[in-house]
Amino acid sequence: MRSNVIGGVVAVLVVVALIVGYSSLFTVYQTPQALVVRLGQPVRVVSDPGLHVKVPFIDSVIAIDKRILDLEAPPQEVIASDQKRLVVDAFARYRIQDPLRFYQTLGSISGANSQLSILLNSALRRVLGEVTFTHVVRDQRADLMARIQQLVDREAAAYGIQVVDVRIRRADLPEQNSQAVYQRMQTERQREAAEFRATGAQRSQEIRSRADREVTVLVADAQSQAEQIRGEGDARRNQIFADGYGQDPDFFTFYRSMQAYENGLKPADTRLVIKPDSSFFRYFGDPSGKGRTNGAQAPAAQPAQPAQPAR
């Protein structure tokens, strides 16, 4: 009976020892850091990963993330120094550098995001309100983001937070202003396009007129040269005919009569009302063409007069 009691007590002590041992140990992983709190009072910060010891049942461990955290601020309107309204959409990246101060001042990630949003909005209004719209959108954007990051980081240090980066994702005019600017830009581009089209049409008309003038001059010169060459050819032809007539008038008369027969007696519907003994048919009755027709000798064909060359 006594041995059973002793065995029970030993079992209870072992169980109690296991519970106490389990309660006195805690594990810290790679991503978080641990804050040991004793009866509501912060005792120490454990940043090294591994197995650590605490006072059982008295100490509690609060895990605080040590990675870089995101802060997404809602878009807000900012008035620049040139009195233009801007809709600014910005975000920040931060880490908890002092877990003890962070726990004492903010206590949670949601509280940190709320407080940092206030600080970020204030810094945006302060920095962007000192510059113009052009500086924010184009010229000094990188410098302005660096100034905002330094300002927020300096104010967030009181909460144990280090602001790593601040970026302006978008900085635009409000919707109604954007539409007005877009309409103005569209009108300006349409005006420029109309000027380009008018200049192009004028240039096209000038080129077309110059080409037409050159074509007219070229055609006139070609026609003049053609008439001159044609006149020279006619003069040369008449000269050859005249020379031929002078060498053999009878053959020349016969040749010209043959040409007259060919041109005057073409097939199809050629009709001639002429006497058979006309001088036109003198070579039909006499190959020499010297026979008399109606008691008269056929007149000899006259040579063609040389034409004057065209000028």
Buried (B, 14 or more C-beta within 10 A) or exposed (E): EEEEEEEEEEEEEEEEEEEEEEBBEBEBEEEBBBBBBEEEEBBEBBEEBEEBEBEEEEBBBBBBEBEEBEBEBEBBEBEBEEEBEBBBBBBBBBBBBBBBBBBEBBEEBEEBBEBBBEBBBBBBBEBBEEBBBEBBBEEBBEEBBBBBBBBBBEBBBEBBBBBEEBBBEEBBBEEEBEEEEEEEEEEEEEEEEEEEEEEEEEEEEEEEEEEEEEEEEEEEEEEEEEEEEEBEEBBEEBEEBBEBBEEEBEEBBBBBBEEEBEEEEEEEEEEEEEEEBEBBBBBEEEEEBEBEBEEEEBEBBEBEEBEEBBE
